[in-house]
Every structure is written in structure tokens, then in C-alpha cells.
Amino acid sequence: MSRKYSLAALSAAFFAGLVVMALVARSNSVMADVKTYDNLETFANILSLVEQNYVETVEPTKLVEGAINGMLRSLDAHSSYMTPEMYKEMQVETEGEFGGIGIEITIKDDLLTVVAPIEDTPAWDAGIQAGDRIVRVDGESTFDMNLMDAVRKMRGKKGTEVVITIVREGFDQPKDFTIKRDVIHVTSVKYQMLPDGWAYAKVRSFSKDTANDLESAINTMKAEGFKGFILDLRNDPGGLLNQAVAVSELFLEKGEMIVYTRGRMPNQNMEFTSERNIADNDYPMVVLVNKGSASASEIVAGAMQDLKRALVVGTQTFGKGSVQTIIPLRENSGLRLTTAKYYTPLGRQIHNVGIAPDIVIEQRAPDLASVKKEGGPSVRDKVKAKVNGDNGDSEVKKEEEGKEPAKAGEDKAEDSTKPSAVDLEKDYQLQRAIGVLQSWEMINTIRGKNLTTARTKKR
């Protein structure tokens, strides 16, 4: 037999529970306790007023969840409450296979932003780019949408379509992309030998088998013989921390620091060092990055840079370097809470900063990331203005009315900056990375000759 409770009773119980929690977690300051108690009393009063006076009947559970979501959203873009369905989706995502369109998203400048499209997925084929601002999903505005809700709306059954509306610098107005969902199989590593003995491996994401797959790829290319190695982390949105550590170990000596975390709680202060000795891993190395490189990618790039193991080439990375702890809750729900931040071996913070390359190399196409200018309107305000039109009208410009939205795979000629698979002839950054390795080889040759000459003179 089900029981129904009034909102007043629910709020009183909720308030009582919060008070008990506040008393258990007493701070050293008595004044802080009093202030917390006062704020909780205000919250309970508001819940009661909503029950008595709001124009429509409200569902108590919806109000409480809304309060929780609002509280977490005020912290940062990555802390969130996960319903049982969301919690299950999160567990599936880290296994390397999930349904959707194939993009990693975050909140940046208070806007839903593409960190990177995953290569060879519907979003990649449609021409979605790192840095794109998603302003609508199936016609619904994303300006006040939280991250988990956005993920849910873009996922769905294989073969169904979703329309996402993109604002991108270079677009006169928002543009619709109709993308057909598919099961996303994330093959995390692809590799090939490049001309003249240079080895190349691209890590697309850091899922459970990434380090093993990359080690296998390196060993295969070692058997063919290579002079230097290019690790491509461009448009890699990150993934599992343990895989970032395991990938870094493939190139470092035992005992070298890879990354450390710092948080408020002592158990969040962790250090990760290399625990392996890999034979013959002292070859010249370049790490390629761009604005789509985030999280685990930035951990690897930062470690290689700080420890002087590799030269980092490309453009500034995304700057997502915070630790989210997943805390299981009742009824199979969960809390994703930011509890620490990542730091490189030399103590550089990654979050909201990113990794600056040793050698800045732009692709031939201009970097389309929106930049906030001092004293001007915020990025969010600029995007809103573009969505609403210069005159503030909320409708898309009339000349676009009635036009079919772009289909995945169409309109390739118009968008010449669309991401493509590795193509040495067209990939300017990769060409320059090879040039760096060639310079490295020539410098070592010159140094070797000079050392030989010096030794001859001494004799």
C-alpha cells in the first residue's frame, strides 16, 4: 500500500535531515554553524511557501531534485546528480561502447560546448568541431540545460535522428545539423608507419584498454624499426585516469611523477608515478595536441612536457583538469562531485588553463574558438545575440526559413574545415611534427660529429 506525504511534511523531514548532517559535520567556527542553520531554515520555509502558494500543484520529488541540481550547478559544470538511468549510462560509457552521436561535451563560458567529436562517429562525419557551441537540441534551448540532461537528449536508439543547432565563429547565424544516432564503438588507438621511418599513433579516447592497445601498436612498429614517434592526442576528450597514467608509463622511467591531485580532503591528495621499466623507450618523441585535447590527454601531454620526454606541438589544449568522484546513492542513483584538481609534475594546474605547446602550430584553417575580449560582452552574450539575431528577434533569419537542416555527411564543400581522418598530405600539424623529429635527428647527427672531432683533437 503506497503512502502519500504532503510537501510540508517532506520538507520538514528533509530539513531535519539536513540539520542533523550539519551538526554531524560541525566546523571549528560556531558562527559558521549558526549561519548554516539559518540558511537551512530559509530553505525549509521556501519549500513550505511553494506548497501553499504556487499556482499549480507541485511534485515534491521534482522540487527536491531541482534544489539539488541547482545547488550542484552553482559549484561547477561537472558536478551533478545522476538519476538511476544516468548512473547506468555513466557506467556504460567507460566501457568503450555506447549509443549516441559521438561527441564529448562540457559547459564552458556558461555554454554547452563540444570538447571534441570522436573520430569516425556520426558527429565526426557530420562536421561537428571542437569548440562548437550547441545552442539547441531538437529545438530546445540549452542555455539553462545541465550537462547530464544534454547528454541524455543527444543519446537514443540507433537509427533515430537528433537535430543540434550549432553556433561557430565563421557562421553568420546558427546552423542545424541533423545527425543519425548509432552505437558508438570507440576503437581507442589507430597507428601506422609514416614515410622515412617515423611511427605514428593516434589515441582517440582513454577507455579501459587504451594503454594495452597502444603498447601493442608501439611493439608492432618497433618490429618494423622506427627512428622517432608521434603520439597524436588531438580531439581526444580524455577518459579514465588510470589509462592516462598507464599510457604515460610507456614512455617514462620507473619512479617518475606523472600527475598528482589536490583537494580539500586528505584522501583526495594522490600522486601517480611510473611503476614500469619499458625497454627501448628513449626514442625522439612529439605529442600533438589541440583545443579538443582534454582531461586524460592533458595529463599525458603535461607529463611528457614537464619531464622533457617529448616536445608538445600544436595549439593550446582545452583545460579540463578536475577530478570527479562518483558517490553511489540510494536506489542506484549517484552523485558526481568535483573533489580535486590535476597538476602536472612541475605543479602546473591544468583546469581552466590547459597545456601550452612547446611549439605552436596552427592548422591551415584558422582556429575557430571564440575568444572573450576585455571590456566587451561575454562569450555567452555574443552567442545569445547570434541565436536571437542582431535585432533581438528570437526567430532564425527569414532567408533560412523553410530550408532543410544539414544532414550528416552533406554540405562538405561549404565547410572546408571539417575534421577528416589522418591524411599526411593535408595534415599540416602532422607535417610539422615530422619536421620537428627530422630536426631532432639532424641536431643529434651534428652533435655526434662535433664530439668525434673534439675527441680526435685531444688525441
C-alpha positions, 0 to 999 in steps of 0.5 A, spaced: 500 500 500 503 506 497 503 512 502 502 519 500 506 525 504 504 532 503 510 537 501 510 540 508 511 534 511 517 532 506 520 538 507 520 538 514 523 531 514 528 533 509 530 539 513 531 535 519 535 531 515 539 536 513 540 539 520 542 533 523 548 532 517 550 539 519 551 538 526 554 531 524 559 535 520 560 541 525 566 546 523 571 549 528 567 556 527 560 556 531 558 562 527 559 558 521 554 553 524 549 558 526 549 561 519 548 554 516 542 553 520 539 559 518 540 558 511 537 551 512 531 554 515 530 559 509 530 553 505 525 549 509 520 555 509 521 556 501 519 549 500 513 550 505 511 557 501 511 553 494 506 548 497 501 553 499 502 558 494 504 556 487 499 556 482 499 549 480 500 543 484 507 541 485 511 534 485 515 534 491 520 529 488 521 534 482 522 540 487 527 536 491 531 534 485 531 541 482 534 544 489 539 539 488 541 540 481 541 547 482 545 547 488 550 542 484 550 547 478 552 553 482 559 549 484 561 547 477 559 544 470 561 537 472 558 536 478 551 533 478 546 528 480 545 522 476 538 519 476 538 511 476 538 511 468 544 516 468 548 512 473 547 506 468 549 510 462 555 513 466 557 506 467 556 504 460 560 509 457 567 507 460 566 501 457 568 503 450 561 502 447 555 506 447 549 509 443 549 516 441 552 521 436 559 521 438 561 527 441 564 529 448 561 535 451 562 540 457 559 547 459 564 552 458 563 560 458 556 558 461 555 554 454 554 547 452 560 546 448 563 540 444 570 538 447 571 534 441 567 529 436 570 522 436 573 520 430 569 516 425 562 517 429 556 520 426 558 527 429 565 526 426 562 525 419 557 530 420 562 536 421 561 537 428 568 541 431 571 542 437 569 548 440 562 548 437 557 551 441 550 547 441 545 552 442 539 547 441 537 540 441 531 538 437 529 545 438 530 546 445 534 551 448 540 549 452 542 555 455 539 553 462 540 545 460 545 541 465 550 537 462 547 530 464 540 532 461 544 534 454 547 528 454 541 524 455 537 528 449 543 527 444 543 519 446 537 514 443 536 508 439 540 507 433 537 509 427 533 515 430 535 522 428 537 528 433 537 535 430 543 540 434 543 547 432 550 549 432 553 556 433 561 557 430 565 563 429 565 563 421 557 562 421 553 568 420 547 565 424 546 558 427 546 552 423 542 545 424 545 539 423 541 533 423 545 527 425 543 519 425 544 516 432 548 509 432 552 505 437 558 508 438 564 503 438 570 507 440 576 503 437 581 507 442 588 507 438 589 507 430 597 507 428 601 506 422 608 507 419 609 514 416 614 515 410 622 515 412 621 511 418 617 515 423 611 511 427 605 514 428 599 513 433 593 516 434 589 515 441 582 517 440 579 516 447 582 513 454 577 507 455 579 501 459 584 498 454 587 504 451 594 503 454 594 495 452 592 497 445 597 502 444 603 498 447 601 493 442 601 498 436 608 501 439 611 493 439 608 492 432 612 498 429 618 497 433 618 490 429 618 494 423 624 499 426 622 506 427 627 512 428 622 517 432 614 517 434 608 521 434 603 520 439 597 524 436 592 526 442 588 531 438 580 531 439 581 526 444 576 528 450 580 524 455 577 518 459 579 514 465 585 516 469 588 510 470 589 509 462 592 516 462 597 514 467 598 507 464 599 510 457 604 515 460 608 509 463 610 507 456 614 512 455 617 514 462 622 511 467 620 507 473 619 512 479 617 518 475 611 523 477 606 523 472 600 527 475 598 528 482 591 531 485 589 536 490 583 537 494 580 539 500 580 532 503 586 528 505 584 522 501 583 526 495 591 528 495 594 522 490 600 522 486 601 517 480 608 515 478 611 510 473 611 503 476 614 500 469 621 499 466 619 499 458 625 497 454 627 501 448 623 507 450 628 513 449 626 514 442 625 522 439 618 523 441 612 529 439 605 529 442 600 533 438 595 536 441 589 541 440 583 545 443 579 538 443 585 535 447 582 534 454 582 531 461 586 524 460 590 527 454 592 533 458 595 529 463 599 525 458 601 531 454 603 535 461 607 529 463 611 528 457 612 536 457 614 537 464 619 531 464 622 533 457 620 526 454 617 529 448 616 536 445 608 538 445 606 541 438 600 544 436 595 549 439 593 550 446 589 544 449 582 545 452 583 545 460 579 540 463 583 538 469 578 536 475 577 530 478 570 527 479 568 522 484 562 518 483 558 517 490 553 511 489 546 513 492 540 510 494 536 506 489 542 506 484 542 513 483 549 517 484 552 523 485 558 526 481 562 531 485 568 535 483 573 533 489 580 535 486 584 538 481 590 535 476 597 538 476 602 536 472 609 534 475 612 541 475 605 543 479 602 546 473 594 546 474 591 544 468 583 546 469 581 552 466 588 553 463 590 547 459 597 545 456 601 550 452 605 547 446 612 547 446 611 549 439 605 552 436 602 550 430 596 552 427 592 548 422 591 551 415 584 553 417 584 558 422 582 556 429 575 557 430 574 558 438 571 564 440 575 568 444 572 573 450 575 580 449 576 585 455 571 590 456 566 587 451 560 582 452 561 575 454 562 569 450 555 567 452 552 574 450 555 574 443 552 567 442 545 569 445 545 575 440 547 570 434 541 565 436 536 571 437 539 575 431 542 582 431 535 585 432 533 581 438 528 577 434 528 570 437 526 567 430 532 564 425 533 569 419 527 569 414 532 567 408 533 560 412 526 559 413 523 553 410 530 550 408 532 543 410 537 542 416 544 539 414 544 532 414 550 528 416 555 527 411 552 533 406 554 540 405 562 538 405 564 543 400 561 549 404 565 547 410 572 546 408 574 545 415 571 539 417 575 534 421 577 528 416 581 522 418 589 522 418 591 524 411 599 526 411 598 530 405 593 535 408 595 534 415 599 540 416 600 539 424 602 532 422 607 535 417 610 539 422 611 534 427 615 530 422 619 536 421 620 537 428 623 529 429 627 530 422 630 536 426 631 532 432 635 527 428 639 532 424 641 536 431 643 529 434 647 527 427 651 534 428 652 533 435 655 526 434 660 529 429 662 535 433 664 530 439 668 525 434 672 531 432 673 534 439 675 527 441 680 526 435 683 533 437 685 531 444 688 525 441 
